[in-house]
Amino acid sequence: MPEPEPVPAGAQVQIVFTVLAPSERAEGLPPDTAALPYLARGRGALLAAARPGEEVEIETQAGRRISGTLELAEPADTHSFGAAPPQLVFTQRAIARLLDEV
């Protein structure tokens, strides 16, 4: 398998990093949960060119610098709240008509 292309410095990326090691996690968690690290993801500008899977440092939109494993380059937001319910669309139109009458 060929080595992934390096991501240039300044590119928007997503990293994953460990917040708490298993030994640092709270007591009382189910054993299968307690055995795993508590991970987080962060997005920001890559400070130095790197390949996915390498340890990197990024600067977030808030100016915070965080380190972790490079996961994605140019990540996309793929979540959705789904289609608007018909009742909500009807209500929005009814409110707009009422406001036009004022």
C-alpha positions as CSV (number, residue, x, y, z in Angstrom):
1,M,0.0,0.0,0.0
2,P,1.5,3.4,-1.0
3,E,2.3,5.9,1.7
4,P,-0.3,8.7,1.9
5,E,0.6,12.1,0.5
6,P,1.8,14.7,3.0
7,V,-0.7,17.3,4.1
8,P,0.7,20.8,3.7
9,A,1.1,23.2,6.6
10,G,-1.8,25.5,6.9
11,A,-4.4,23.0,5.7
12,Q,-7.5,22.5,7.8
13,V,-7.3,19.1,9.4
14,Q,-8.9,16.9,12.1
15,I,-6.8,15.2,14.8
16,V,-7.6,12.7,17.5
17,F,-6.0,12.9,20.9
18,T,-6.2,11.2,24.3
19,V,-7.9,13.2,27.1
20,L,-7.7,10.5,29.8
21,A,-5.7,7.3,29.8
22,P,-7.6,4.3,31.1
23,S,-5.8,4.6,34.5
24,E,-7.0,8.2,34.8
25,R,-10.7,7.5,34.1
26,A,-13.4,7.8,36.8
27,E,-14.2,4.8,39.1
28,G,-17.6,3.2,38.6
29,L,-17.4,3.0,34.8
30,P,-18.4,-0.3,33.2
31,P,-15.2,-2.4,32.8
32,D,-15.3,-2.4,29.0
33,T,-15.5,1.5,29.0
34,A,-12.9,1.9,31.8
35,A,-10.4,-0.2,29.8
36,L,-10.3,2.4,26.9
37,P,-8.8,5.8,26.7
38,Y,-11.1,8.8,26.6
39,L,-10.5,10.3,23.1
40,A,-11.4,13.7,21.6
41,R,-11.2,15.2,18.2
42,G,-10.1,18.7,17.2
43,R,-10.0,20.7,14.1
44,G,-7.7,23.5,13.0
45,A,-4.8,24.6,10.9
46,L,-1.9,22.1,10.6
47,L,1.3,23.8,11.8
48,A,3.8,21.6,9.9
49,A,3.4,19.3,6.9
50,A,2.6,15.7,7.9
51,R,1.0,12.5,6.7
52,P,-2.2,10.9,8.1
53,G,-1.3,8.8,11.2
54,E,1.6,11.1,12.3
55,E,1.7,13.1,15.5
56,V,1.0,16.8,14.7
57,E,0.2,20.1,16.3
58,I,-2.7,22.3,15.1
59,E,-4.0,25.7,15.9
60,T,-7.8,25.9,16.4
61,Q,-10.0,28.8,15.3
62,A,-9.8,30.0,18.9
63,G,-6.0,30.2,18.7
64,R,-5.5,27.1,21.0
65,R,-2.7,24.8,20.1
66,I,-3.3,21.1,20.5
67,S,-1.4,17.9,19.6
68,G,-2.6,14.6,18.4
69,T,-2.7,12.1,15.6
70,L,-3.5,13.5,12.1
71,E,-6.8,11.8,11.1
72,L,-8.3,13.8,8.2
73,A,-7.3,16.5,5.8
74,E,-10.0,19.1,4.9
75,P,-12.7,17.4,7.0
76,A,-16.3,17.9,5.9
77,D,-19.3,18.3,8.1
78,T,-21.5,15.4,7.2
79,H,-24.1,15.6,9.9
80,S,-27.7,16.6,9.2
81,F,-30.8,17.4,11.2
82,G,-32.9,15.7,8.6
83,A,-35.8,17.0,6.6
84,A,-38.0,19.6,8.2
85,P,-41.3,18.1,9.6
86,P,-44.3,19.2,7.5
87,Q,-45.9,20.7,10.6
88,L,-42.9,23.0,11.1
89,V,-42.9,24.1,7.5
90,F,-46.7,24.9,7.7
91,T,-46.2,26.8,11.0
92,Q,-43.3,28.8,9.6
93,R,-45.4,29.9,6.6
94,A,-48.3,30.8,8.8
95,I,-46.1,32.9,11.1
96,A,-44.6,34.7,8.0
97,R,-48.1,35.5,6.8
98,L,-49.1,36.9,10.2
99,L,-46.0,39.0,10.3
100,D,-46.7,40.4,6.8
101,E,-50.2,41.5,8.1
102,V,-48.7,43.6,10.9
